[in-house]
Amino acid sequence: MKATLGSWLSPITSDLIVADTIGISSSCWHQGALYWIESRPQEAGRNVLVKRNEDGTEKDINPAPYNIRTRVHEYGGGAWLLHEGALYFSNFADQQLYVQSLNEDTPSQLTDAAGLRFADGCVDAKRNRIICVVEDHRAEGEAVNYLGAVDLQSGEVAVLTRGHDFYSSPTVSPNGDQIAFMSWNHPDMPWDETIIWTSDLNENGLLSEPIQVAGGKKGTQKISAQQPIFSPSGELFFITDESGWWNIYRQGAKASICPMEAEFGGPHWVFGMHSYDFLSANQLVCNYGTGNVSQLAMLDIASGEITDIPLPYTDLGGISLNGETLTTGAASPITFPELITVDLNQGSHQVFKRSTTLTLDEGYYSVPETIEFPTANNQTAHGFYYPPANKNYHASDDETPPLVVMMHGGPTGATHSVLNLKTQFWTSRGFAVLDLNYRGSTGYGREYRDRLFKQWGIVDVEDADFGARYLVQQGKADGDRLAIRGGSAGGYTTLSALTFTETFKAGASHFGVGDLEALAKDTHKFEARYLDSMIGAYPQEIETYQARSPINHVDQMASPCIFFQGLEDKVVPPNQAETMVAALTEKGVPVAYVPFEGEQHGFRIAENIKRCLDLELYFYGRVFGFSPADDIEPIAIINLD
């Protein structure tokens, strides 16, 4: 059937997306059973630990309203662990640690330390305690982070080491006599420069003087190190980007155990990263990526020989081992995220849990094309292009599709080639999508990542601009119907592209930044100095902040924009969106504002996720002159209605 692109009727509705989809993460084996975390939009984004029983049934461990989520660094991660038949977790409501027997239905509070937050714990069994990252918010000013120990009987919290701005990844050696951990300081982010330390633990569990074993500086070169893990024989391994790529190293070695132009690690936005583990003292299993396509492999430590394990997936998550059985999250362009186990002897895999019960004809799915395109300064940028796809419709021969350019968050992050209903929502209605990995994205080595250094708002905007125009030149997008959208840092690029280029005709900012000065003055500790590397030191380089802030150049912005904002967002506070909306309203640019009570940085409540999708589609329909097939409750568009 012929129909205007954008107006196609799709079975991939916003109701379907929120009703049948959950988040799956952090799988773990304990006492022979498999556990994982489910994030449930239908329960306001509550995180639940789920156990798979021997008969294949599933059991929720933490009951409502308990929510396994920590606010350390605001982005969290590493909010739970299992030890001797018990769950220890950070409860979102009060940020205290709780303990719950896996055979009982009710948790009990372990710590009573209001103002402290806990994350990334490991068990020190020799001393009956959890060693974890503690974030202290009890005093005025910036929070204080340190490594602490929580007694498993009393819940008392003791300081083990402090003095750095940030800590992560504590791990205790198999014999309990050593600890390794990671630290970094302002103004660096953990993908800029970090240090891995080791220290002996005395009889009282106190640290000797820590010794630096990786990371820091090599001359003027900054090195990012991460994921310290002790082998079964007690040797320390870790990942660093000293070679220009995040590769695996052994303590004391001058070179990686397997040098490759591939990424064995990723940006340390959240705690609990675990991309490799040991099968024995001589062999490990790892997940590495090239061009943001993942590969599972076995690695012989002595020879450095790596053997890929073929799997029908392009994106893999953290790994967990139970003997020679591995579990990880996995997805592909035609496979929704799912939890799989892999028999490392046979190389076979089995699906244990899917993120959705949805089954749709693949005729509604758009399979992406990996693209590279020329951009500014004779450089190359990367992305995934999704053409319109809906088996019930086709466009007229003379119509090219409207394009949505998707900007990932971070900005130090990346997008991957996986089946995502929120992408297919657009393509199944007749939109094309460019999912962009602009210069500065991870997954392409340190040099590509560092191209964003002091260039945020420049190279990302250039790549969005060049990418959209490249697709127009290729006949894959309509130059008069180009939209750009993004959340957080992607929202900033969206607003910058609408302000400083004339390429895009509409945009959607999801909790995006309009005023860089306001962000520098009013954000949380983890990102308090992030802009030093992205923009420049503040306030010393205030003119650069002002020059790159869309709010200061509203006179240049002529394209309509819709803003979505959580009213409890501490990363990008609501005044960012509200100030921008007010300025655009006064100028006469078509604008809409959609605030959400109870939402923070990123939307987790099903009703709000649905409303965002519907209203963004409605907005583009009004701007581009088509009528969506969906029944959408309209919103007022200022200066357009």
C-alpha positions in Angstrom: 0.0 0.0 0.0 1.3 3.5 -0.8 1.1 6.0 1.9 3.0 9.2 3.0 6.2 8.4 4.8 5.7 9.0 8.5 2.0 8.2 8.4 2.3 4.4 8.2 0.3 2.4 10.6 2.6 0.3 12.7 2.0 -2.5 15.2 5.0 -1.2 17.2 3.0 1.2 19.3 4.1 3.1 22.4 1.7 1.0 24.4 3.4 -2.1 23.1 6.9 -0.8 23.9 6.1 -0.1 27.5 3.8 -3.0 28.2 5.9 -5.9 27.0 9.5 -4.7 27.6 11.7 -4.9 30.7 15.4 -4.1 31.2 17.7 -7.1 31.9 21.1 -6.6 33.4 23.7 -7.8 35.9 23.4 -11.5 35.6 25.1 -13.6 38.3 25.5 -17.2 39.4 25.3 -18.1 43.1 25.2 -21.6 44.6 24.5 -23.0 41.2 21.4 -20.8 40.5 21.1 -17.9 38.0 20.1 -14.4 39.1 19.6 -11.2 37.3 18.1 -7.7 37.7 14.9 -6.7 35.9 14.0 -3.0 35.5 10.2 -2.8 35.1 8.6 0.3 33.6 5.2 -1.0 34.8 6.5 -0.7 38.4 7.8 2.8 37.9 11.2 1.5 36.9 11.7 -0.6 40.1 14.7 -2.9 39.9 14.0 -6.5 41.0 16.4 -9.4 41.6 15.0 -12.5 39.9 16.1 -16.1 40.5 15.7 -18.9 38.0 14.7 -22.1 39.8 15.8 -25.6 38.8 12.4 -26.3 37.2 12.7 -23.2 35.0 10.3 -21.0 36.9 11.3 -17.6 38.2 11.1 -16.0 41.6 11.3 -12.3 42.6 13.7 -11.9 45.5 13.2 -8.4 46.8 9.5 -7.6 47.3 7.9 -4.2 46.5 8.5 -1.5 47.3 12.2 -2.4 47.7 14.1 -1.1 44.7 17.7 -2.3 44.1 19.4 0.9 42.9 22.2 3.1 44.2 22.7 6.8 43.6 26.5 6.9 44.0 27.7 9.0 41.1 23.9 9.4 40.3 24.3 6.8 37.5 24.7 4.0 40.0 25.4 0.4 39.1 26.9 -2.2 41.4 24.0 -2.0 43.8 23.9 -5.6 45.0 25.8 -8.8 45.6 25.2 -12.3 46.8 27.1 -14.1 49.6 26.4 -17.3 51.4 22.8 -17.5 50.5 22.0 -13.9 51.2 21.3 -10.8 49.1 22.9 -7.5 50.1 21.6 -4.5 48.3 21.2 -0.7 48.2 17.6 0.4 48.5 16.8 3.3 46.3 14.4 5.1 48.7 16.9 5.6 51.5 20.2 4.5 49.9 20.9 2.2 52.9 22.2 -1.4 52.6 19.8 -4.2 53.3 20.2 -7.9 53.7 17.7 -10.6 52.8 18.1 -14.4 53.0 17.3 -16.0 49.6 15.0 -18.3 51.5 13.0 -15.5 53.1 10.6 -12.9 51.7 11.5 -9.7 53.7 14.7 -7.7 53.8 16.1 -6.2 56.9 18.1 -3.0 57.1 21.9 -3.5 57.6 23.3 0.1 57.7 21.8 3.0 59.6 23.8 5.9 58.2 21.6 8.5 56.7 23.5 10.6 54.1 25.8 7.8 53.1 25.4 5.9 49.8 27.0 2.5 48.9 28.0 0.9 45.6 30.3 -1.6 43.9 30.8 -3.9 46.9 32.9 -7.0 47.1 32.9 -9.5 50.0 36.0 -9.8 52.2 35.0 -13.2 53.6 38.1 -13.5 55.8 36.8 -10.5 57.8 33.1 -10.9 57.4 32.6 -7.6 55.7 31.7 -5.9 52.4 34.3 -3.5 51.0 32.6 -0.9 48.8 32.5 2.6 47.5 31.0 5.0 50.0 29.7 8.5 49.0 29.1 10.8 52.0 26.5 13.6 51.5 26.2 14.6 55.2 28.2 17.8 55.0 27.6 20.9 52.9 29.3 21.2 49.6 30.7 18.4 47.4 30.1 14.8 48.5 33.2 12.9 49.8 33.9 9.5 48.2 36.1 6.8 49.8 36.5 3.0 50.1 34.7 1.7 53.2 34.1 -1.6 55.0 30.6 -2.6 56.2 30.5 -5.2 58.9 28.0 -7.9 58.0 26.9 -8.4 61.6 26.6 -4.8 63.0 26.3 -2.8 59.8 29.0 -0.4 61.1 30.8 1.5 58.4 34.6 2.0 58.6 36.9 4.1 56.3 39.6 2.1 54.6 41.2 4.6 52.4 40.4 8.1 51.2 42.0 11.2 49.6 41.0 10.7 46.0 37.9 12.3 44.5 36.6 9.0 43.2 36.9 5.3 43.8 35.7 2.1 42.1 36.1 -1.6 41.6 37.5 -2.9 44.9 38.5 -6.5 44.7 40.1 -8.8 47.2 42.7 -11.5 46.3 41.7 -15.1 46.7 43.7 -15.5 49.9 42.3 -12.3 51.4 45.7 -10.7 51.9 45.5 -8.1 49.2 43.1 -5.5 47.7 43.1 -3.8 44.4 41.0 -0.8 43.5 40.7 2.1 41.0 40.7 5.8 41.7 40.7 9.1 39.8 40.6 12.8 40.5 39.0 16.0 39.2 39.0 17.2 36.5 39.5 13.8 34.8 36.7 11.4 34.0 37.3 7.7 34.3 37.9 7.3 30.6 40.5 10.1 30.7 43.0 9.1 33.4 42.6 6.6 36.2 45.0 4.7 38.5 44.8 1.1 39.7 46.3 0.4 43.1 47.2 -2.6 45.2 47.7 -2.8 48.9 48.3 -5.5 51.5 45.6 -6.1 54.1 46.9 -6.6 57.7 45.4 -8.8 60.3 42.9 -6.0 61.2 41.9 -5.5 57.6 43.6 -2.2 57.3 45.5 -1.1 54.2 49.2 -0.6 53.9 50.5 2.1 51.7 48.8 1.6 48.3 51.1 0.9 45.3 50.3 2.2 41.8 50.3 -0.6 39.3 48.6 0.8 36.2 47.1 4.0 34.7 48.1 7.6 35.5 50.5 9.3 33.1 53.2 8.0 30.8 55.0 11.2 29.9 52.3 13.5 28.8 50.0 10.6 27.8 47.0 10.0 30.0 46.0 6.4 30.6 42.6 5.1 31.5 42.8 1.8 33.5 39.8 -0.2 34.7 38.5 -3.6 35.9 41.2 -4.9 38.2 40.6 -8.7 38.8 42.8 -11.2 40.6 43.3 -14.5 38.9 42.7 -17.8 40.8 46.4 -17.9 41.5 46.4 -14.4 42.9 47.9 -12.5 39.9 46.4 -9.1 39.2 45.0 -8.3 35.8 43.4 -5.1 34.5 42.4 -3.2 31.3 44.2 0.0 30.1 44.2 2.0 27.0 48.0 2.6 27.1 48.2 1.3 23.5 45.4 3.4 22.3 42.9 0.6 22.8 41.4 -0.8 26.0 43.4 -4.1 26.2 44.0 -6.6 29.0 47.3 -6.5 30.9 48.9 -8.5 33.7 50.6 -6.7 36.6 54.3 -6.2 35.8 54.0 -6.8 32.1 55.0 -4.1 29.6 52.6 -5.1 26.9 49.1 -6.4 26.7 48.6 -10.2 26.9 46.7 -9.9 23.6 47.4 -6.6 21.8 44.5 -5.8 19.4 42.9 -2.7 17.9 39.8 -3.6 19.8 38.1 -2.5 23.0 38.0 -5.0 25.8 36.5 -2.4 28.1 34.2 0.6 27.9 33.4 4.0 29.4 33.1 3.7 33.1 29.7 5.4 33.5 28.3 2.9 36.0 29.8 0.6 38.5 29.9 -3.2 38.1 31.6 -3.5 34.7 32.8 -7.0 34.1 33.9 -7.8 30.5 36.3 -10.6 31.3 36.8 -13.4 33.9 39.0 -16.4 34.6 38.2 -20.0 33.7 41.5 -20.9 35.3 44.9 -19.3 36.2 45.9 -19.9 32.5 42.8 -19.0 30.6 40.1 -16.3 30.6 36.9 -15.6 28.7 36.3 -12.0 27.4 34.0 -9.8 25.5 35.7 -7.4 23.1 34.4 -5.0 20.5 35.5 -3.6 17.1 33.4 -0.8 15.7 30.9 -1.3 18.5 30.2 -4.9 17.4 30.8 -7.4 20.3 32.6 -10.7 20.2 32.9 -13.4 22.9 36.3 -15.1 23.0 38.6 -17.4 24.9 42.1 -16.1 25.6 45.1 -18.2 26.5 47.1 -16.0 29.0 50.5 -17.5 28.3 50.5 -17.4 24.5 48.1 -14.5 23.9 46.1 -16.7 21.5 42.5 -15.6 21.2 39.7 -17.9 20.0 36.4 -16.3 19.0 33.2 -18.1 20.1 30.6 -17.6 17.3 27.3 -16.2 18.4 24.4 -14.7 16.5 24.7 -11.4 18.4 26.3 -8.0 17.8 26.1 -6.7 21.3 27.1 -8.5 24.5 27.0 -7.3 28.1 28.9 -8.1 31.3 29.8 -11.7 31.8 29.4 -14.1 34.8 30.8 -17.7 35.1 29.5 -20.9 36.7 32.3 -23.4 35.9 32.4 -23.5 32.1 29.0 -22.0 31.7 28.8 -18.3 31.0 25.9 -15.9 31.2 25.6 -12.5 29.5 23.1 -10.1 28.0 23.0 -10.3 24.2 21.2 -8.6 21.3 21.4 -8.2 17.5 19.7 -6.2 14.8 16.9 -8.9 14.7 17.0 -10.0 18.3 15.7 -8.1 21.3 18.0 -8.0 24.4 18.0 -11.3 26.1 19.8 -13.2 28.8 21.8 -16.2 27.4 24.0 -18.9 28.7 26.9 -20.2 26.7 28.5 -23.7 27.1 32.1 -22.8 26.7 33.0 -26.4 25.8 30.5 -26.8 23.1 30.2 -23.2 22.0 26.5 -23.5 22.1 24.1 -21.0 23.7 20.7 -21.1 25.2 18.2 -18.2 25.8 17.1 -18.0 29.4 15.2 -14.7 29.5 13.9 -12.2 27.0 13.4 -8.5 27.6 10.0 -8.8 25.8 7.4 -11.5 25.1 6.7 -9.6 21.9 6.7 -11.6 18.7 6.4 -9.6 15.5 6.8 -10.4 11.9 10.3 -9.4 10.8 8.7 -7.5 7.9 8.2 -4.7 10.4 11.9 -4.5 11.4 14.5 -2.3 9.8 18.0 -3.9 9.7 20.7 -1.3 10.0 23.5 -0.7 7.6 26.9 0.2 9.1 28.1 3.4 7.5 31.2 5.6 7.5 31.0 9.1 6.0 33.4 12.0 5.5 33.1 14.8 8.0 35.0 18.0 8.9 38.8 18.2 9.0 39.1 15.3 6.4 38.1 12.8 9.1 35.6 10.0 9.2 32.6 9.5 11.4 30.5 6.3 12.0 26.9 5.4 12.4 24.1 2.9 11.7 21.5 3.8 9.0 18.0 2.3 9.3 15.8 2.6 6.3 12.0 2.7 6.6 10.5 -0.8 6.9 6.9 -1.9 7.1 5.7 -4.9 5.1 2.3 -3.3 4.6 3.5 0.0 3.0 5.8 1.5 0.5 6.5 5.1 -0.5 5.8 6.8 -3.8 8.7 6.6 -6.2 9.4 10.3 -5.9 9.3 10.4 -2.1 12.4 10.0 0.1 12.0 9.4 3.8 12.1 11.9 6.6 15.2 11.3 8.7 15.6 11.2 12.5 19.2 11.6 13.5 19.7 10.0 17.0 22.3 11.4 19.3 23.5 9.1 22.1 24.1 10.4 25.6 27.3 10.8 27.4 28.7 12.4 25.3 31.4 9.8 26.0 29.2 6.8 25.0 28.2 4.9 21.9 25.3 3.3 20.1 25.1 -0.3 19.0 23.6 -2.3 16.2 20.7 -3.9 18.1 17.0 -4.4 17.8 15.5 -1.5 19.7 11.7 -0.9 19.6 12.2 2.8 20.1 14.1 2.9 16.8 11.7 0.6 15.1 8.9 2.8 16.3 10.2 5.4 13.8 11.2 3.2 10.9 8.0 1.2 10.9 6.1 4.5 10.4 8.2 5.5 7.4 11.1 7.4 8.9 14.7 6.7 8.2 17.0 6.8 11.2 20.7 7.6 11.5 22.0 6.3 14.8 25.2 8.3 15.1 28.5 7.5 16.7 30.1 10.9 16.3 33.8 11.6 16.9 34.3 11.3 20.6 32.2 8.1 20.9 33.7 5.0 22.4 34.3 1.8 20.6 36.8 3.1 18.0 39.9 3.6 20.2 41.4 6.4 22.2 42.3 8.6 19.3 38.7 8.7 18.0 37.4 9.2 21.6 39.8 12.1 22.2 38.6 14.0 19.1 35.9 15.4 21.4 38.5 17.0 23.7 37.4 20.6 24.2 35.3 20.2 21.1 31.9 19.3 22.5 29.3 21.3 20.6 31.6 21.4 17.6 32.6 17.9 16.3 29.4 16.2 17.4 27.3 18.9 15.7 29.5 18.7 12.6 29.1 14.9 12.4 25.3 15.2 12.8 25.2 17.8 10.0 27.6 16.0 7.7 25.8 12.7 8.3 22.4 14.0 7.5 23.6 15.8 4.4 25.5 12.7 3.3 22.3 10.6 3.5 20.4 13.3 1.5 23.1 13.1 -1.2 22.8 9.4 -1.2 19.0 9.7 -1.8 18.3 8.1 1.5 16.7 11.1 3.3 14.6 14.1 2.5 16.5 17.3 3.0 13.3 19.2 3.9 12.3 16.7 6.6 15.4 16.3 8.7 14.9 15.9 12.5 17.4 15.5 15.3 16.8 14.1 18.8 18.7 13.1 21.8 18.8 12.8 25.6 21.1 14.4 28.1 24.4 15.2 26.2 22.5 14.1 23.0 19.9 16.8 23.9 22.7 19.4 24.0 23.9 18.3 20.5 20.3 18.4 19.3 19.9 22.0 20.6 23.3 23.0 19.2 22.6 21.6 15.8 19.2 23.4 15.7 21.0 26.6 16.7 24.3 26.6 14.8 23.3 24.8 11.6 20.5 25.2 9.1 20.3 21.5 8.3 17.6 20.3 10.7 14.0 21.3 10.4 12.8 20.0 13.8 14.2 18.5 17.0 13.4 16.8 20.3 15.5 17.5 23.4 15.1 14.9 26.2 16.5 16.4 29.4 19.1 18.1 27.2 21.5 21.0 28.1 20.8 24.5 26.8 23.1 26.4 29.1 26.6 25.1 29.6 27.4 27.7 32.3 24.4 26.5 34.3 25.5 22.9 33.9 29.0 23.8 35.1 27.5 25.5 38.2 24.7 23.1 39.0 25.4 19.4 38.5 26.5 16.4 40.7 30.0 15.6 41.7 30.7 12.8 39.2 30.3 15.3 36.3 31.2 18.5 38.1 34.5 18.8 36.1 33.5 16.8 33.0 33.2 20.0 31.0 36.8 20.9 31.6 37.8 18.3 29.0 34.7 18.8 26.8 34.7 22.6 26.8 37.5 24.1 28.9 38.1 25.1 32.5 35.3 27.1 34.1 35.2 30.1 34.8 38.6 30.7 33.1 37.1 29.9 29.7 33.7 31.4 30.3 33.6 32.9 26.8 33.8 29.4 25.2 30.9 28.3 27.5 28.8 31.2 26.4 29.7 30.9 22.7 28.6 27.2 22.6 25.4 27.5 24.7 22.3 27.5 22.6 20.5 29.6 25.1 22.7 32.5 24.2 22.0 32.3 20.5 18.3 31.8 20.3 18.2 34.4 17.6 19.9 31.8 15.3 17.4 29.0 16.1 14.5 28.9 13.7 13.5 25.3 13.7 10.7 23.9 16.0 11.7 21.9 19.0 9.9 19.9 21.7 11.4 19.5 25.2 10.9 16.5 27.6 12.1 17.0 31.2 12.1 15.1 34.5 11.3 17.5 37.3 13.6 15.6 39.8 16.6 15.6 37.4 19.8 16.3 39.4 22.2 15.9 36.4 20.5 18.4 34.1 18.1 20.3 36.3 14.7 21.4 34.9 15.6 25.1 34.7 17.8 24.2 31.7 14.7 23.2 29.6 12.5 25.9 31.1 14.8 28.7 30.3 15.3 27.5 26.7 11.5 27.1 26.2 10.9 30.6 27.5 13.4 32.1 25.1 12.1 30.3 22.1 8.5 31.2 23.1 9.5 34.9 23.2 11.3 34.6 19.8 8.2 33.0 18.2 9.8 29.7 17.3 7.3 26.7 17.5 8.0 25.0 20.8 6.4 22.5 23.2 7.4 21.6 26.8 6.5 18.3 28.5 7.6 18.1 32.2 7.2 14.8 34.2 6.7 14.7 37.9 8.7 11.9 39.7 11.2 11.4 36.8 15.0 12.0 37.1 17.7 11.8 34.5 16.2 9.3 32.1 12.6 8.2 32.1 11.6 5.0 33.9 7.9 5.2 34.3 5.9 3.4 31.6 3.3 6.1 31.2 5.9 8.8 30.6 8.0 6.7 28.2 4.8 6.1 26.1 3.8 9.8 26.2 7.3 10.9 25.0 7.2 8.7 22.0 3.6 9.7 21.0 4.1 13.4 21.5 7.4 13.4 19.6 5.7 11.7 16.6 2.7 14.1 16.9 5.2 17.0 16.9 7.0 15.9 13.8 3.6 15.3 12.1 2.6 18.9 12.8 5.9 20.3 11.6 6.4 18.1 8.6 2.8 18.2 7.5 1.6 14.6 7.8 -1.0 13.0 10.1 0.2 10.0 12.2 -1.9 6.9 12.0 -1.8 6.7 15.8 -4.5 8.1 18.1 -2.5 10.6 20.1 -3.8 13.0 22.6 -2.4 16.3 21.3 -0.3 18.9 23.1 -0.3 22.6 22.6 2.6 23.7 20.4 3.4 27.4 21.2 3.7 29.6 18.2 2.3 27.0 15.9 -1.3 26.4 17.1 
